[in-house]
Amino acid sequence: MSHTIITLAGADSPGEHLQLAAFTAAAAAFFIWVGRKQRRTGRGAFMPDSTVRAADLLIPPLPPRRGQRVAGCAYIVFGGFFVLAAVVNTGMAISELLA
């Protein structure tokens, strides 16, 4: 049973499982950070929150939008899937070390 799970995960050793866990944990942190920022501000993650100067004009930031808040919630849920993958890979690494 565990050999089938390891094959499906794409890792053959505990070190590879820990590498996958670290990568997925970093991806989870990024997506959750982006989602929380979008949900809180109602703006895109990489959009400026202040007035921008272009040539001789001052351009105000876009007003907050509901769609961006919904997208923020979607990013948080997507990050949750990465958290789940990190937990599974960590568990697989521990079970391989103990076996």
C-alpha positions, -999 to 999 in steps of 0.1 A, spaced: 0 0 0 27 25 10 47 17 -22 16 27 -43 13 60 -25 49 68 -29 48 60 -66 18 83 -70 35 111 -51 65 109 -75 91 106 -47 112 76 -39 131 86 -7 123 106 24 146 134 12 125 138 -19 93 138 1 108 166 23 118 186 -7 82 183 -21 69 193 13 91 224 14 81 234 -21 44 229 -15 46 247 19 63 277 2 36 277 -26 9 275 1 24 305 20 25 325 -12 -11 318 -23 -24 324 12 -5 357 14 -18 369 -20 -54 358 -10 -54 375 23 -41 407 7 -67 407 -20 -95 399 3 -85 426 28 -79 454 3 -101 445 -26 -72 451 -50 -49 428 -69 -18 416 -51 6 435 -72 -14 467 -78 -2 498 -61 -23 511 -32 -12 547 -36 -13 574 -63 11 567 -92 29 595 -112 30 589 -149 46 617 -169 29 649 -155 -3 631 -143 -12 617 -110 -32 585 -114 -53 574 -84 -55 537 -76 -85 518 -88 -113 515 -63 -117 482 -45 -137 456 -64 -158 427 -51 -144 404 -77 -109 409 -63 -122 399 -28 -138 368 -42 -105 360 -61 -87 364 -28 -109 338 -11 -102 315 -41 -65 320 -36 -68 311 1 -86 279 -8 -61 270 -34 -33 276 -9 -51 252 15 -47 224 -11 -10 231 -11 -10 229 27 -26 195 25 0 183 0 28 195 24 13 177 53 9 145 33 45 146 20 58 153 55 39 123 68 52 101 40 88 112 48 83 103 84 67 69 77 96 61 53 121 71 80 104 49 106 100 19 83 
